[in-house]
């Protein structure tokens, strides 16, 4: 039987939670990542390099859903090298998955691909959503634009529905997450209110 859920970036923070969630709800899960470190142990694990087709592509045949969360951490200084790595890791992995889906005889029903809510401008005048949202400026917006361009330009069969997940920062009290960053700031005495509360 073909796996029901194929999860890329399964060793990352959100990937661990999703693979555990689907496995505990009786779904077959295939977890694909660059290495096993951080993997929850749920489902079957396959390794990839994040940019080229390989044996992992067979897992997409007949899958109910593909979820791509792959991308290098943004918890770093934005040097030219790190900026290139952040963009390339997202664009390359998205393109590789698109190529794999295009080659499927029985393509997945749904392809969800991570993106970022930082695509939107800082707004206090009106809500920012998929219909009326306006792009902002800066490196994070460049990442979002290139990521979504790679996703939506991928030529996959018409029966595969595409959904871009514009996700913001997700908090959880566990090591190596943004929670650690915030705790460190507070311990250094530089915590405090992050805004006026009027952001839309």
N, C-alpha and C positions, 0 to 999 in steps of 0.2 A: 504494500500500500504506500502511496506517495505521502511524504510528510505534509501536514496541513499548514504549518507555519515555518517559514524560513527567515531567520533573523540574522542580519549582518550587523557587526559591531556588538556582538553578544557579550563580550567581556567588559564592556563599558558600563557605566552606572545605570542608565535606562535599560540597556540590553539585559543586564542581570535580572532586573525586576520583571521585565516582560517575559523572558524565557521561563522564569519561575512561575509567573502568573498563568501562562498558557499550559505549562506542564501540569500544574496542580488542578487545572480545569479539564484534564483528560485529553489535551490536544497533543498531537505528535509535533515535536519541535526540533528543527535542525539549527544549531547555533554555529555561525561562521564568523571567525575573527582571525586576526594576525597571529595571536598566541593564546594559550589557555589561561594565562594569568588574569584573574578577575572573573572567569567564567563561573557561573553558579553551580555547574555540574548537572543541570537539567537538560534533558534531550540528548541528541547526538551532536558531537563537535566535529567540525571540519575546519581546516586551516586554509587561508588564502593570503596573497600578498597585497590585496586591496586594489589591484590595478589590471591584472591579466586573467584571462579565462583559464579554468582548470577543472579538475574533477568535481569541484564544488558545484559547478553549473548544473550537473545532473539532478541536484536536489530541487531545482526549480520546476522540473517537469510535474505538472499536475498539482502544484502547490495551491492551496486556497489563498494564501497571502504571503507576500514578501515584504519585510520591513527592513529598511536600510537606515541604520544609525551610525554607520562608519564615518570616522573623521578624527584626525589628530586633535589632541587637547588644545584648548585656547587658553589654558592656565599657564601662560608664559609671557615673556617680554616680546613685543611685536617687532623683532628684528627682521630685516629682509628675508633671512633664511627661514625663520619661523612663520612669517606671513606666507611664503611660498609653500611651505609644508602644510599649513592649515588649508589653503585653497586646493592644492593638488590632491591631498588625501580625500577630500570630499568629491571633487570633480572626477578624479580617476576611478574611484570606487563606484560612483553612480554610473559612469559610462560602461564599466565592465559588467555591472548588473544588467543594464539595458541591452548590451550585446548578448548576454546569456538568455534573457527573456525572448529576444528576437529570434533566437535559434531554437526555442522550445517547440516541440510538436504539439504539446498540450500546455499552453502558457498559463501562468498564474492568473487568478481572477482579479487580484488586487495587488498593486505595488504602492506601498507607502514609503516615501523618502523623506528623511529629516531635512529640515531647513532651519531657519532661525527667525525669531520674532524681531530681531534687531534690523530686519528689512525696513521696518516702519520708522518714520521720523518721530522725534520726541514731540508729542502733541498734548496740548492742554485745552485746545479749542473744540476738537471733535474726536469721536472714537476712531480707531484705526482697525480696519478689518479687511477681509479678502476682496470686498467690493469697492470700498471707498478709501481704503488705506493709501497713504502716500509714502514713497520711499524716502529714507533719510540720506545722510551723507557719511562718508568715512569708510574705514577698512571693513568693518562688520557688514556694512551694506554691500560692499564689493563681494565679500564672501557669499552672502545670500544670493546676489544676482547671478554669479557664476555657477553656484550650486544648482539653483533652480533652472538655469538655462540648460545645463547638462541633463537635468532630469526631464524637463518637458520637451527637449529636442530629441530625446531617445526614441527611435522608431521601433515601437513594440506592437504586437498584434492588437487589433481594435478591441478584443474581448478583455484585455488587461486594463483595468481602471487605475488611473494614477491619482495619488493624493499627496500633496506636499504638506509636511507637518511643520508649521512655523512655531517652533518651541522656544520658550524662554528658559531662563535659568531654573533648574529644579533643585529644591532643597531636601536634604535628608541628613540626619545626624549620624554620619558614618565617615570613616577616614577617606582621604583623597577625593573629597568632593568640594564644591563651592562653600559648603558649610564650614569646612576647615579654614578656608580663606577668610571668611567673615569672623570666625572665632579669633583667628590670629590678629586681625585688625583691632578687634575689641580689646584683646589682651595688651596691645600696644597703646591703647588709649585713643585710638582714632575711629572708634565706632560712633554711631549716632544716627540721627534721622537721615534717610536717603533721599528725601524729596518733600515736596509740599503736600502730596496726597491728591493733587489736582491732575496728575497725568492721566491721559486717556489711552 
